[in-house]
Amino acid sequence: MAALSAALARQIAQTIADEIGAQAAQAQAAIALLDEGATVPFIARYRKEVTGGLDDTQLRTLETRLVYLRELEDRRAAILASIDEQGKLTDELRNALLAADSKSRLEDLYLPYKPKRRTRAQIAREAGLEPLADGLLADPARVPEDFAGGFVDADKGVADAKAALEGARAILMERWGEDAALLGELRTWLQDNGVIRARVVEGKEDAGAKYRDYFDHSEALAKIPSHRLLALFRARREEFIQLDLEPGADVEAGNAYAEGRIARAAGIDHRGRPADAWLAQACRLTWRAKLHLHLMLDLFNQAREKAEGEAIEVFGDNLKDLLLAAPAGPKTVLGLDPGIRTGCKVAVVDATGKLVATDTIYPHEPKRQWEQSLQTLKRLCQQHDVALIAIGNGTASRETDKLAGEVIKACNNPKLQKIVVSEAGASVYSASETAAKEFPNLDVSLRGAVSIARRLQDPLAELVKIEPKAIGVGQYQHDVDQFRLARALDAKVEDCVNAVGVDVNTASAALLTRVSGLSSTVAENIVVYRDQHGPYPTRKALLKVPRLGQKTFEQCAGFLRISDGEQPLDASAVHPEAYPVVERILAQADGKTIKQIIGDTAFLRGLKAERLTDETFGVPTVRDILKELEKPGRDPRPEFKAARFAEGVEDIKDLREGMILEGVVSNVAAFGAFVDIGVHQDGLVHISALSDTYVKDPREVVKAGDIVKVKVLEVDVARKRIALTRRLDDVPGAPTSGPREDRTARGNERGGAGRNGGGGSARPPKPAAPPADNALAAAFARARGK
């Protein structure tokens, strides 16, 4: 068994290596590190010699596939054991099970042996009807009714010849429906040729109006975009439409083709003999009453999984862009959480993020205390030397933005800026346990203003306090598997946090929890120890923290920073285990100190990495160290910039076709990018309008947080739809190049599904079989290749 396990491990490593473009030895090394508890960020950065330089993207794919393939092996072992216990495990079946490379193929093979409730076929076998089924199949010259008469037995529940034939047919239908080779063939054919058909549920036309573009919609399953498929599944779940998977553009021809494939697999040849029609009907029912439904559900599940995977990937990419957005840095910020009836919540945080003042103002309806609110904000700005005013982009944000503009004029401070920021997730944070611990005596409503201010200073440090799903930059995020989504987003957050690095003397427990190797308990212990003993003077001092042992230290130390500590290297991404390499560098520095060589580009670039290696640290690690010493602790995030919304354009009703505006990309979907232009409703730049050149993936040209200039092409006030273009010479009303796409990806955030806008349903591909009439004889003839 040990040898078999080792062989399986090698096989899994080889499979993954082929998929990620690596050698089996690289995959084996990475798997061993993961099994030892190492994290992907740690392996990618500090174990390049061990893995042969696998990057974080390859390692994340490896990690995901490793889980799947191990689950596959566990399932394979369970199936082998189950069939063996039944005494039905032949060498041929064993080999087929061992060769199965997917869960669906494995389940197809297991289907005939899977314990199940008593079926009509089992009852028929118990009644002795299997010889009837086999006899008619072997010799169609027999007259079914006459032959069935010999199997009538009232004591066994077979009242007459008709009942006997029904039982025999159930046996054949179950047998053919559990033929793994036939199932695989038909699944592939239906996947390639199937057409997903949506129809409105009668009487639901008005209630489901937001899905009206899908009331009569058909599209090839193999080509339907993930976002549209998820929209269809949502509409079905809400019981506004019915979905079917038709076997090709010509439904009857497709059905006949499938029935013919069943006939061929069963060895049936339609020649007009007495039992041929009965056998043909058995083939027809096997397809229409059994296999079609089974395969439709199976393919819908596969398509959903694929669509969810794409949606999760889009969410993760957008989340990464937000987390790695440019930080304003250590500046005093006044945060404004806009509101109308309940007022605008105000919070001022100093350059370190510490809360120094709060207030509530009522500049809008119904109190309309505009001048009083202006004076309050002016006083706070002057008293605390505020550098930035952060305005949440929710209700009344543009009205509040206007107030902030007057505050800046009143302060007569040219350096004071106002920026509208996304407040997604701020309310979630306000009511969270994290917020309660940070501000136990602060009203929940004011905590949101603190979050808005802080996320301008450092988006990463603040957004990690919020459950990733609540940040709201996803595509059908509530329609996908929530466990799978959470796991993927957590991985994305972990990668971002560790790419930037964390100052251990200022970081919150929420941020520290995302550092490689640190659990929430250890992160809390780090903060408690820091509060009790003061700032950490060195990284090694972390070893005094309860439950932070050598293994945890190895995983986290390289990602933690200590500014102005006793060891200058502690402020860099150089891992403490590699400090001896720096000592070798110093040996060639003519007496210079570490502080003197840090940033000395001429000296560092003059060194040969090959001459500084040893048995532990090879050329890749040495090169990383030399690069890090040039700019230690460098932040990979871009320089901070702010978008400026147009004055007087505060509502969708203010928009006019042809307007050129500045906005912020709020979300990127598979079919385009949503842009916040300051009117409480994001506009869509379709993928065909993102650039003058062909764009395959919108993220090739834009990402969440980008500041862009756009032109208004179309405004639909009633449906709250805004069409934008980045091609500023586009003419409103004129057709844009490329196909139009539906705008449903932000249905969860923007109030439901949108339109497909494509001017009709997509034309599905023809079925693999040539067109033919409904005659089953013709289908059988095609199956025989005539």
C-alpha positions in Angstrom: 0.0 0.0 0.0 2.9 2.4 0.8 4.3 1.7 -2.7 0.9 2.3 -4.3 0.5 5.6 -2.3 4.0 6.7 -3.5 3.1 5.8 -7.1 -0.2 7.8 -6.8 1.7 10.8 -5.4 4.1 10.7 -8.3 1.2 10.4 -10.7 -0.6 13.4 -9.2 2.6 15.5 -9.2 3.1 14.6 -12.9 -0.5 15.5 -13.8 -0.3 18.9 -12.1 3.2 19.6 -13.5 1.8 19.1 -17.0 -1.1 21.5 -16.3 1.1 24.3 -15.0 4.0 23.9 -17.4 6.5 22.6 -14.9 8.6 19.5 -14.2 7.3 16.7 -12.0 10.1 17.3 -9.5 9.0 20.9 -9.1 5.5 19.9 -8.4 6.6 17.2 -6.0 8.7 19.7 -4.1 5.9 22.3 -3.9 3.4 19.6 -2.7 5.9 18.5 0.0 6.2 22.1 1.3 2.4 22.6 1.3 2.0 19.3 3.2 4.5 20.6 5.8 2.3 23.7 6.4 4.1 26.2 4.2 2.0 28.9 2.6 1.9 29.8 -1.1 3.4 33.3 -0.5 6.3 31.8 1.5 7.0 29.1 -1.0 6.8 31.5 -4.0 9.2 34.1 -2.4 11.6 32.1 -0.2 11.8 28.6 -1.6 12.6 29.3 -5.2 15.5 26.9 -5.2 13.4 24.1 -3.8 10.6 24.5 -6.4 12.7 25.6 -9.3 11.1 29.1 -9.3 7.4 28.3 -9.4 5.5 31.6 -9.1 2.4 32.3 -7.0 0.0 31.8 -9.8 1.4 28.4 -10.6 1.4 27.5 -6.9 -2.2 28.6 -6.4 -3.3 26.4 -9.4 -1.2 23.6 -8.0 -2.8 23.9 -4.6 -6.4 23.8 -6.1 -5.7 20.9 -8.4 -4.0 19.0 -5.6 -7.2 19.1 -3.5 -9.3 17.9 -6.5 -7.0 15.1 -7.5 -6.6 13.9 -3.9 -10.4 13.9 -3.6 -10.6 12.0 -6.8 -8.2 9.3 -5.5 -10.2 9.1 -2.2 -13.4 8.6 -4.2 -11.7 6.0 -6.5 -10.5 4.0 -3.5 -14.0 4.1 -2.0 -15.6 2.9 -5.2 -13.1 0.1 -5.7 -13.8 -1.1 -2.1 -17.6 -0.9 -2.6 -17.6 -2.9 -5.8 -15.1 -5.4 -4.4 -17.3 -6.0 -1.4 -20.1 -6.8 -3.8 -17.9 -9.4 -5.4 -18.3 -7.7 -8.8 -14.8 -6.2 -9.3 -13.3 -7.7 -12.5 -9.9 -6.9 -13.8 -11.4 -5.1 -16.7 -13.5 -2.9 -14.4 -10.6 -2.3 -12.0 -8.5 -1.1 -14.9 -11.2 1.2 -16.2 -11.7 2.7 -12.7 -8.0 3.2 -12.3 -7.8 4.9 -15.7 -10.7 7.3 -15.0 -9.3 10.9 -15.0 -12.3 12.8 -13.8 -15.0 12.5 -11.2 -17.8 12.3 -13.8 -16.1 9.4 -15.6 -15.6 7.6 -12.2 -19.2 8.0 -11.3 -20.4 6.8 -14.7 -18.4 3.5 -14.2 -19.8 3.2 -10.6 -23.4 3.8 -11.6 -24.4 0.2 -12.2 -22.9 -0.9 -8.8 -24.0 2.1 -6.8 -26.4 1.1 -3.9 -29.8 2.5 -4.7 -33.4 2.1 -3.8 -35.3 -0.7 -5.4 -36.0 0.4 -9.0 -38.6 -0.8 -11.5 -35.8 -2.8 -13.2 -34.8 -4.5 -10.0 -38.4 -5.4 -9.3 -38.7 -6.8 -12.8 -35.6 -8.9 -12.4 -36.9 -10.3 -9.1 -40.1 -11.2 -11.1 -38.0 -13.2 -13.5 -38.3 -10.9 -16.5 -34.6 -10.5 -17.4 -34.8 -13.5 -19.8 -37.7 -11.8 -21.6 -35.6 -8.7 -22.1 -32.5 -10.6 -23.2 -34.6 -12.9 -25.5 -36.2 -10.0 -27.4 -32.8 -8.3 -27.7 -31.1 -11.4 -29.0 -33.9 -12.4 -31.4 -36.1 -9.5 -32.6 -37.9 -12.0 -34.8 -39.9 -13.0 -31.8 -43.4 -11.5 -31.4 -43.1 -9.5 -28.1 -46.7 -10.1 -26.9 -46.5 -13.9 -27.6 -43.1 -14.3 -26.1 -44.1 -12.2 -23.0 -47.0 -14.5 -22.4 -44.7 -17.2 -21.0 -43.6 -14.8 -18.2 -47.0 -13.9 -16.8 -47.1 -14.8 -13.1 -49.7 -13.1 -10.9 -47.9 -14.3 -7.8 -44.8 -12.3 -8.9 -46.8 -9.2 -9.7 -46.8 -9.8 -13.5 -50.5 -9.7 -14.3 -50.4 -9.9 -18.1 -48.1 -9.7 -21.2 -48.2 -5.9 -21.2 -46.9 -5.8 -17.6 -44.2 -8.3 -18.5 -43.1 -6.2 -21.5 -43.0 -3.0 -19.4 -40.8 -4.8 -16.8 -38.5 -6.1 -19.5 -38.2 -2.6 -21.0 -37.3 -1.1 -17.6 -34.5 -3.6 -17.3 -33.1 -2.6 -20.7 -33.5 1.1 -20.0 -31.6 0.8 -16.8 -28.9 -1.3 -18.4 -28.3 1.1 -21.3 -28.6 4.1 -19.0 -25.8 2.8 -16.9 -23.4 2.0 -19.8 -20.4 4.1 -18.9 -19.0 4.2 -22.5 -22.4 5.3 -23.9 -22.9 7.9 -21.2 -19.5 9.4 -21.9 -20.1 9.5 -25.6 -23.6 11.1 -25.3 -22.3 13.6 -22.7 -19.6 14.8 -25.0 -22.0 15.0 -27.9 -24.6 16.9 -26.0 -22.0 19.2 -24.5 -20.7 20.1 -27.9 -24.1 20.4 -29.6 -26.6 21.2 -26.9 -28.7 24.4 -27.0 -29.8 25.9 -23.7 -33.4 27.1 -24.1 -35.1 29.5 -21.7 -38.8 30.2 -21.7 -40.8 32.4 -19.3 -43.0 30.7 -16.8 -46.6 31.4 -17.8 -48.1 34.2 -15.7 -44.7 35.5 -14.5 -44.1 38.0 -17.3 -44.7 41.1 -15.2 -43.1 39.9 -12.0 -40.0 38.8 -13.8 -39.7 41.8 -16.1 -36.1 42.3 -15.3 -35.4 39.0 -17.0 -37.5 39.7 -20.1 -34.6 39.3 -22.5 -34.5 35.6 -21.5 -38.3 35.0 -21.8 -37.5 33.2 -25.2 -33.8 32.8 -25.4 -31.7 30.0 -26.9 -27.9 29.7 -27.1 -25.3 27.0 -27.6 -24.2 25.6 -24.2 -20.6 25.4 -25.4 -20.5 29.1 -26.2 -22.7 30.8 -23.7 -20.7 33.4 -21.6 -20.4 32.6 -17.9 -22.2 35.7 -16.7 -25.2 35.0 -18.9 -25.4 31.4 -17.8 -25.4 32.5 -14.2 -28.2 35.0 -15.0 -30.3 32.2 -16.5 -29.7 30.0 -13.5 -30.7 32.8 -11.2 -33.9 33.5 -13.2 -34.8 29.8 -13.0 -34.1 29.7 -9.2 -36.4 32.7 -8.8 -39.0 30.7 -10.8 -39.4 33.3 -13.6 -38.1 31.0 -16.4 -37.8 27.4 -17.3 -34.6 25.9 -18.7 -34.0 23.0 -21.0 -31.1 21.6 -22.8 -32.1 20.8 -26.4 -30.1 18.3 -28.4 -29.1 20.7 -31.2 -30.8 23.3 -33.3 -33.1 20.7 -34.9 -34.5 19.1 -31.8 -36.1 16.1 -33.4 -33.0 15.4 -35.5 -31.0 15.6 -32.3 -33.3 13.3 -30.4 -33.3 10.8 -33.3 -29.5 10.9 -33.4 -29.2 10.2 -29.7 -31.7 7.3 -29.9 -29.7 5.9 -32.8 -26.5 6.0 -30.7 -28.2 4.0 -28.0 -29.5 1.5 -30.5 -26.0 1.0 -31.9 -24.5 0.6 -28.5 -27.2 -2.1 -27.7 -26.6 -3.9 -31.0 -30.1 -3.1 -32.3 -30.8 -3.0 -36.0 -34.2 -1.7 -37.2 -35.3 -4.2 -40.0 -39.0 -4.2 -39.5 -39.0 -7.5 -37.5 -41.7 -8.1 -34.9 -39.7 -6.9 -31.9 -37.8 -4.0 -33.7 -40.5 -1.5 -32.9 -40.6 -2.5 -29.3 -36.8 -2.2 -29.0 -36.9 1.1 -30.8 -39.4 2.4 -28.2 -37.1 1.2 -25.5 -34.3 3.2 -27.0 -36.6 6.3 -27.4 -37.6 6.1 -23.7 -34.1 5.5 -22.6 -33.0 8.8 -24.1 -36.1 10.9 -23.6 -37.2 9.7 -20.1 -33.8 8.8 -18.6 -30.5 9.8 -20.2 -31.5 13.3 -21.6 -32.6 14.5 -18.1 -29.6 12.8 -16.4 -27.1 14.4 -18.8 -28.9 17.8 -18.8 -28.5 18.0 -15.0 -25.0 16.8 -15.2 -24.0 19.2 -17.9 -25.8 22.1 -16.2 -23.8 21.3 -13.1 -20.6 21.2 -15.0 -21.4 24.5 -16.8 -22.3 26.1 -13.5 -19.1 25.0 -11.9 -17.1 26.4 -14.9 -19.1 29.7 -14.9 -18.7 30.0 -11.1 -14.9 29.5 -11.5 -14.8 32.3 -14.0 -17.0 34.5 -11.8 -14.8 33.8 -8.8 -11.7 34.6 -10.9 -13.2 37.9 -11.9 -14.1 38.7 -8.3 -10.6 37.8 -7.2 -8.9 40.0 -9.8 -11.1 43.0 -9.0 -10.5 42.4 -5.2 -6.7 42.3 -5.8 -6.9 45.6 -7.7 -8.8 47.3 -4.9 -6.5 45.9 -2.2 -3.4 47.0 -4.1 -4.9 50.4 -4.9 -2.7 53.4 -4.3 -2.6 54.5 -0.7 -2.7 58.2 0.2 -0.3 57.5 2.9 0.2 59.0 6.4 -2.0 62.0 6.0 -4.8 63.3 8.3 -8.1 62.4 6.7 -11.7 63.6 7.4 -14.1 60.8 6.5 -17.7 61.6 5.5 -20.3 58.9 5.4 -23.2 60.6 3.5 -26.8 60.3 4.6 -30.0 62.3 4.2 -32.5 61.7 7.0 -30.0 60.4 9.5 -27.4 63.0 8.6 -23.8 62.7 7.4 -21.4 61.0 9.8 -18.0 62.6 10.2 -14.8 61.1 11.5 -11.2 62.5 11.5 -8.2 60.2 11.7 -4.7 61.4 12.1 -1.7 60.3 10.0 -1.4 57.1 11.9 -5.0 56.2 11.5 -6.0 57.1 15.1 -9.5 58.5 15.6 -9.3 62.0 16.9 -12.8 63.5 16.3 -16.3 62.6 15.3 -19.5 64.5 14.6 -22.8 64.3 12.7 -24.1 67.0 10.4 -27.4 67.5 8.6 -26.8 69.5 5.4 -29.5 67.8 3.4 -33.2 67.2 3.6 -35.1 67.4 5.9 -33.1 69.7 8.2 -31.0 71.5 5.4 -28.4 72.8 7.9 -26.0 73.6 5.1 -24.2 76.6 6.6 -23.9 75.1 10.0 -22.5 71.9 8.5 -20.0 73.8 6.4 -18.7 75.6 9.5 -18.4 72.4 11.5 -16.3 70.7 8.7 -14.2 73.9 8.3 -13.5 73.9 12.0 -12.5 70.2 12.0 -10.3 70.6 9.0 -8.4 73.6 10.5 -8.2 72.2 14.0 -6.7 68.9 12.9 -4.8 70.1 9.8 -6.8 67.8 7.5 -5.1 67.0 4.2 -7.8 64.9 2.5 -11.6 64.7 2.7 -12.8 61.2 1.9 -16.5 61.0 0.8 -18.4 57.7 0.7 -20.0 57.1 -2.7 -23.5 56.1 -1.3 -26.7 58.0 -1.0 -26.2 61.8 -1.2 -22.5 61.4 -2.0 -22.6 64.0 -4.8 -24.5 66.5 -2.7 -22.0 65.9 0.1 -19.1 66.2 -2.4 -20.5 69.7 -3.3 -20.4 70.6 0.4 -16.8 69.4 0.7 -15.9 71.6 -2.2 -17.3 74.7 -0.4 -15.4 73.6 2.7 -12.1 73.6 0.8 -12.9 77.1 -0.5 -13.8 78.3 3.0 -10.5 76.9 4.4 -8.5 78.6 1.7 -6.1 75.7 1.7 -4.9 74.8 -1.8 -3.4 71.5 -0.5 -6.7 70.2 0.9 -8.3 67.7 -1.5 -11.6 65.9 -1.6 -11.9 62.3 -3.0 -15.0 60.1 -3.4 -14.2 56.6 -2.3 -16.1 53.3 -2.4 -17.9 52.7 0.8 -18.6 49.0 -0.1 -18.5 46.9 3.0 -18.3 49.9 5.4 -21.6 49.0 7.0 -20.5 45.4 7.4 -17.3 46.6 9.1 -19.3 48.9 11.4 -21.3 46.1 12.9 -18.5 43.6 13.0 -16.7 42.2 16.0 -13.5 43.8 14.7 -15.0 47.2 14.8 -16.5 46.6 18.2 -13.0 45.7 19.5 -11.5 48.8 17.9 -14.2 51.2 19.0 -16.2 49.7 21.8 -17.6 53.1 22.9 -18.3 54.5 19.4 -21.7 54.5 17.8 -22.0 51.9 15.1 -23.1 54.6 12.5 -19.8 56.6 13.1 -17.6 53.6 12.6 -18.4 53.6 8.9 -17.0 57.1 8.5 -13.8 55.9 10.2 -13.5 53.1 7.7 -14.1 55.5 4.8 -11.3 57.7 6.0 -8.8 55.0 6.7 -9.3 53.1 3.4 -8.1 56.3 1.7 -4.9 56.2 3.8 -4.3 52.5 3.2 -6.9 50.5 1.3 -5.2 47.2 2.0 -4.9 47.7 5.8 -8.6 48.7 6.1 -10.2 46.4 3.6 -8.8 43.3 5.2 -11.0 43.9 8.2 -14.0 43.3 6.0 -15.1 39.9 4.7 -13.9 39.8 1.1 -17.4 39.0 -0.2 -18.8 42.1 1.3 -16.6 44.4 -0.7 -18.9 43.9 -3.6 -16.7 43.8 -6.7 -17.9 40.4 -7.9 -19.9 39.1 -10.8 -22.9 37.1 -9.5 -21.1 36.7 -6.2 -24.3 35.5 -4.4 -25.0 32.8 -7.1 -21.7 30.9 -6.8 -20.6 28.3 -4.3 -19.9 30.4 -1.2 -17.3 28.1 0.3 -15.3 28.0 -2.9 -15.7 31.8 -3.3 -14.5 32.4 0.3 -11.5 30.1 -0.1 -10.4 31.8 -3.4 -10.9 35.3 -2.0 -9.0 34.5 1.2 -6.1 33.3 -1.0 -6.2 36.5 -3.0 -6.1 38.6 0.2 -3.2 36.6 1.6 -1.3 37.1 -1.7 -1.9 40.9 -1.6 -1.0 41.4 2.0 2.2 39.4 1.7 3.2 41.1 -1.6 3.1 44.5 0.2 4.4 43.5 3.6 3.2 44.5 7.1 4.6 46.9 9.7 4.4 44.7 12.8 4.5 47.7 15.1 1.4 49.4 13.7 -0.6 46.6 12.0 -4.0 45.6 13.4 -4.7 42.0 14.3 -7.0 41.8 11.3 -4.1 42.6 9.0 -1.6 40.4 10.8 -4.0 37.5 10.5 -3.5 37.6 6.7 0.3 37.3 7.0 1.8 34.0 5.9 1.7 31.5 8.8 -0.1 33.6 11.3 -3.4 32.4 12.8 -6.0 34.9 14.2 -4.9 33.7 17.7 -1.2 34.4 17.1 -2.0 37.7 15.4 -4.0 38.8 18.5 -1.1 37.7 20.7 1.3 39.8 18.7 -0.8 42.9 19.2 -1.3 42.1 23.0 2.4 41.6 23.5 3.1 44.9 21.6 0.7 46.8 23.8 2.3 45.3 26.9 5.9 45.6 26.0 6.1 48.4 23.4 7.3 48.2 19.8 9.3 45.2 18.7 13.0 46.2 18.4 13.8 43.2 16.0 12.0 40.4 14.2 13.6 37.9 16.5 11.7 39.5 19.4 8.6 38.0 17.9 9.7 34.6 19.2 8.8 35.8 22.7 5.1 36.0 21.6 3.0 33.2 23.0 2.4 30.4 20.5 4.7 31.9 17.9 7.3 29.2 17.5 10.2 28.6 15.1 8.0 27.1 12.3 5.6 30.1 12.4 8.5 32.5 12.6 9.9 30.9 9.5 6.7 31.4 7.6 5.9 35.0 8.7 9.2 36.8 9.4 10.0 37.8 5.8 6.7 39.5 5.4 6.8 41.5 8.6 8.6 44.9 8.7 10.2 46.8 11.6 11.1 50.3 10.7 13.9 52.1 12.6 14.7 48.9 14.5 18.0 47.6 15.8 18.5 45.5 12.6 18.2 47.6 9.3 17.4 44.4 7.4 14.3 43.9 9.5 12.7 46.8 7.4 13.2 44.8 4.2 11.8 41.7 2.6 15.1 39.8 3.2 14.2 36.8 5.3 16.2 36.5 8.6 17.4 33.1 7.5 19.2 34.8 4.6 21.0 37.4 6.7 24.2 35.3 6.3 24.1 36.1 2.6 24.1 39.8 3.4 27.1 39.2 5.6 28.9 37.8 2.6 27.9 40.9 0.6 29.3 43.1 3.4 32.6 41.2 3.2 33.0 42.7 -0.3 31.9 46.2 0.7 35.3 47.6 1.9 34.2 48.1 5.5 30.8 49.6 4.7 27.9 49.0 7.1 24.5 47.5 6.2 23.0 51.0 6.3 25.6 52.2 3.8 25.1 49.5 1.3 21.3 49.7 1.4 20.3 51.8 -1.6 23.9 51.8 -3.1 22.8 50.7 -6.6 26.2 51.0 -8.2 27.8 48.7 -5.6 25.0 46.2 -5.5 24.7 45.9 -9.3 28.4 45.3 -9.5 28.2 42.1 -7.5 27.9 38.6 -9.1 25.1 36.6 -7.6 26.8 33.4 -8.5 29.7 34.2 -6.2 27.4 34.7 -3.2 25.6 31.4 -3.2 26.0 28.4 -0.9 24.2 25.0 -0.4 21.1 26.7 0.9 20.8 29.9 -1.0 21.1 29.7 -4.8 21.2 32.4 -7.5 17.4 33.2 -7.5 17.4 34.0 -3.8 20.7 36.0 -4.0 19.3 38.0 -6.9 16.1 38.7 -4.9 18.3 39.9 -1.9 20.4 42.2 -4.1 17.2 43.7 -5.7 15.6 44.2 -2.3 18.7 45.9 -0.9 18.5 48.5 -3.7 15.0 49.6 -2.5 14.2 47.8 0.8 10.6 47.4 1.7 9.5 48.9 -1.6 5.7 49.2 -2.0 4.4 47.5 -5.2 1.3 49.8 -5.2 1.0 52.7 -7.6 1.2 56.4 -6.8 -1.9 57.9 -5.3 -4.2 59.9 -7.7 -7.7 61.1 -7.4 -10.5 61.4 -10.0 -12.4 64.6 -10.3 -16.1 64.3 -11.0 -17.8 66.9 -13.2 -19.5 69.8 -11.4 -23.2 69.8 -11.9 -23.4 66.2 -12.9 -24.8 64.6 -9.8 -27.7 62.4 -11.0 -28.3 60.1 -13.9 -30.8 62.7 -15.1 -28.0 65.2 -15.5 -26.2 63.0 -18.1 -26.4 63.9 -21.8 -25.2 61.9 -24.7 -21.8 63.0 -25.8 -20.6 64.2 -22.4 -16.9 63.5 -21.7 -16.4 62.7 -18.0 -13.7 61.4 -15.6 -14.5 58.4 -13.5 -13.2 55.5 -11.5 -13.4 51.9 -12.6 -15.4 50.2 -9.9 -15.7 46.7 -11.3 -14.4 44.7 -14.2 -16.5 41.9 -15.7 -15.9 39.5 -18.5 -17.8 41.7 -21.0 -16.6 45.1 -19.9 -15.9 47.6 -17.1 -18.2 49.5 -14.8 -17.2 53.1 -14.2 -18.3 55.4 -11.3 -18.9 58.8 -12.9 -20.5 60.3 -9.7 -24.2 59.9 -10.5 -25.0 57.0 -8.0 -25.2 54.5 -10.9 -22.2 53.0 -12.5 -22.0 53.1 -16.3 -20.8 50.3 -18.5 -18.0 50.4 -21.0 -18.6 47.4 -23.1 -15.5 45.3 -24.0 -15.8 46.5 -27.6 -15.6 50.2 -26.5 -12.6 49.8 -24.2 -10.0 50.4 -26.8 -9.4 51.1 -30.5 -7.8 47.7 -30.8 -9.2 44.2 -30.1 -9.5 43.4 -26.4 -9.9 39.8 -25.4 -9.9 40.3 -21.6 -11.1 43.7 -20.2 -8.4 43.5 -17.5 -5.8 43.8 -20.3 -6.6 47.5 -20.5 -8.4 48.5 -17.2 -8.6 47.4 -13.6 -10.6 48.4 -10.6 -9.5 51.7 -9.2 -8.2 53.1 -12.5 -9.1 56.7 -13.3 -10.4 56.9 -16.9 -12.0 59.4 -19.3 -15.3 58.2 -20.9 -17.9 59.5 -23.2 -21.6 59.0 -22.6 -23.2 57.0 -25.5 -26.6 56.3 -24.1 -28.7 56.9 -21.0 -31.7 54.9 -20.0 -33.1 56.7 -16.9 -36.0 54.3 -16.4 -33.8 51.2 -16.3 -30.9 53.0 -14.7 -28.5 52.0 -17.5 -25.6 54.1 -18.7 -23.6 53.1 -21.8 -20.1 54.6 -21.9 -17.1 54.4 -24.2 -13.4 55.1 -23.7 -13.1 55.8 -27.5 -13.8 59.5 -27.2 -14.4 59.9 -31.0 -17.4 57.4 -30.8 -20.6 59.0 -31.9 -23.7 58.5 -29.6 -26.4 56.5 -31.3 -24.0 54.9 -33.8 -23.3 51.2 -33.5 -20.1 50.3 -31.8 -17.8 47.6 -33.2 -18.0 44.1 -31.8 -21.1 42.3 -30.4 -23.2 43.9 -27.6 -23.4 41.9 -24.5 -25.8 41.6 -21.6 -25.3 43.7 -18.5 -26.3 41.4 -15.7 -23.0 40.8 -13.9 -23.7 43.3 -11.2 -27.2 42.2 -10.6 -26.5 41.4 -7.0 -25.1 44.9 -6.4 -27.3 46.9 -8.8 -30.7 45.3 -8.4 -31.1 42.4 -10.7 -30.5 41.1 -14.2 -30.1 43.4 -17.2 -30.6 43.0 -20.9 -28.8 41.0 -23.4 -29.1 43.7 -26.0 -28.0 41.4 -28.7 -31.1 41.7 -30.8 -32.2 38.1 -30.6 -31.0 34.7 -29.5 -27.7 33.3 -30.6 -27.9 30.7 -33.4 -27.0 27.3 -32.0 -24.7 24.9 -33.8 -26.1 22.1 -35.8 -26.1 18.6 -34.2 -23.3 16.2 -35.1 -25.7 14.0 -37.0 -26.9 15.2 -40.5 -30.5 16.5 -40.7 -33.1 13.7 -41.0 -36.8 13.1 -40.4 -38.1 11.6 -37.2 -38.1 8.0 -38.4 -36.2 5.9 -35.9 -35.3 3.6 -38.8 -33.3 6.5 -40.4 -31.6 7.1 -37.1 -30.6 3.5 -36.8 -29.3 3.6 -40.4 -27.1 6.5 -39.6 -25.8 4.7 -36.5 -24.8 1.8 -38.7 -23.0 4.2 -41.0 -25.3 3.7 -44.0 
